[in-house]
Amino acid sequence: MIVVIPLVALLLGLVPGLFLGRAGQVWPIAVLALVFLAGIGWAILQGRAATDGWDGIGYAILAFLMLAPVVLGLTLGGLAGLLWRRRLIRSAQDRGGQDGGGQDRGGQGGDGDDV
């Protein structure tokens, strides 16, 4: 069970990071990662304030088993999505390199959305 929680948290960051990266939306990934990093900092500070024995262990669990994997998932998903997008752009340019550089040809093979 101790492995399931970080894996689920990793997937909760990985999936949106991948889709946002594929869409080229880097700012939402960075903002979400900063929000979760602030949550990690808050949990660490709260855990340090609870100095009576085991009182701060819940905050450490929250920070390192739940929030840190989300940040890692967002980062890895965003990078994977950006690489995926880069490969799509490169392959589209390679296919269209002989007939105009991969630009939209006025309704022939595209909907006006250059990727």
C-alpha positions as CSV (number, residue, x, y, z in Angstrom):
1,M,0.0,0.0,0.0
2,I,2.9,2.3,0.6
3,V,3.8,2.1,-3.1
4,V,0.3,2.6,-4.4
5,I,-0.2,6.1,-3.0
6,P,3.0,7.6,-4.6
7,L,2.2,5.8,-7.9
8,V,-1.3,7.2,-8.0
9,A,0.0,10.6,-7.1
10,L,2.6,10.3,-9.9
11,L,-0.1,9.4,-12.4
12,L,-2.2,12.3,-11.2
13,G,0.6,14.6,-12.3
14,L,1.8,12.6,-15.3
15,V,-1.5,12.6,-17.2
16,P,-2.2,16.3,-17.1
17,G,1.4,17.1,-17.7
18,L,1.5,14.9,-20.8
19,F,-1.7,16.4,-22.3
20,L,-0.6,20.0,-21.5
21,G,2.8,19.3,-22.9
22,R,1.4,17.9,-26.1
23,A,-0.7,21.0,-26.4
24,G,2.3,23.2,-25.9
25,Q,1.0,24.7,-22.7
26,V,4.1,25.1,-20.6
27,W,2.8,27.8,-18.3
28,P,0.0,25.8,-16.7
29,I,2.5,23.0,-16.0
30,A,4.9,25.4,-14.3
31,V,2.1,27.1,-12.3
32,L,0.8,23.7,-11.1
33,A,4.3,22.5,-10.2
34,L,4.9,25.7,-8.2
35,V,1.6,25.3,-6.4
36,F,2.4,21.8,-5.4
37,L,6.0,22.8,-4.4
38,A,4.4,25.5,-2.2
39,G,2.2,22.8,-0.7
40,I,5.3,20.7,0.0
41,G,6.9,23.7,1.8
42,W,3.8,24.3,3.8
43,A,3.6,20.6,4.9
44,I,7.2,20.7,5.9
45,L,6.8,23.9,7.9
46,Q,3.6,22.5,9.6
47,G,5.4,19.3,10.4
48,R,8.4,21.1,11.9
49,A,5.9,23.2,14.1
50,A,4.4,20.0,15.5
51,T,7.4,19.0,17.6
52,D,5.7,16.6,20.1
53,G,6.8,13.2,19.1
54,W,5.0,11.7,16.1
55,D,2.7,14.7,15.5
56,G,4.5,15.9,12.4
57,I,4.7,12.6,10.6
58,G,1.4,13.1,8.8
59,Y,2.7,16.3,7.2
60,A,5.9,14.5,6.1
61,I,3.8,11.7,4.6
62,L,1.7,14.4,2.8
63,A,4.8,16.2,1.5
64,F,6.9,13.3,0.4
65,L,4.5,10.5,-0.5
66,M,1.6,12.5,-2.0
67,L,2.8,16.0,-3.2
68,A,6.3,15.3,-4.4
69,P,5.3,12.5,-6.8
70,V,2.7,14.9,-8.3
71,V,5.4,17.5,-9.0
72,L,7.6,14.7,-10.5
73,G,4.7,13.5,-12.6
74,L,3.9,17.0,-13.9
75,T,7.6,17.5,-14.8
76,L,8.0,14.1,-16.5
77,G,4.6,14.3,-18.2
78,G,5.3,17.9,-19.4
79,L,8.7,16.9,-20.8
80,A,7.3,13.8,-22.5
81,G,4.4,15.8,-24.0
82,L,6.8,18.5,-25.3
83,L,9.0,15.8,-26.9
84,W,6.0,14.2,-28.4
85,R,4.9,17.5,-29.8
86,R,8.4,18.2,-31.2
87,R,8.4,14.8,-32.9
88,L,5.0,15.5,-34.5
89,I,6.1,18.9,-35.7
90,R,9.3,17.4,-37.1
91,S,7.5,14.6,-38.9
92,A,5.0,17.0,-40.3
93,Q,7.8,19.2,-41.6
94,D,9.5,16.1,-43.1
95,R,6.3,15.0,-44.9
96,G,5.6,18.5,-46.2
97,G,9.2,19.5,-46.9
98,Q,8.8,18.9,-50.7
99,D,5.6,20.8,-51.2
100,G,5.9,24.0,-49.2
101,G,7.4,23.3,-45.8
102,G,4.4,21.7,-44.1
103,Q,2.2,24.7,-44.2
104,D,-1.6,24.5,-44.5
105,R,-2.5,24.3,-48.2
106,G,-6.0,25.8,-48.0
107,G,-8.1,22.9,-47.0
108,Q,-6.1,20.1,-48.5
109,G,-5.1,17.8,-45.6
110,G,-5.5,20.2,-42.8
111,D,-8.0,22.2,-40.8
112,G,-5.9,25.3,-40.5
113,D,-4.3,24.2,-37.3
114,D,-0.5,23.9,-37.8
115,V,1.1,21.5,-35.3
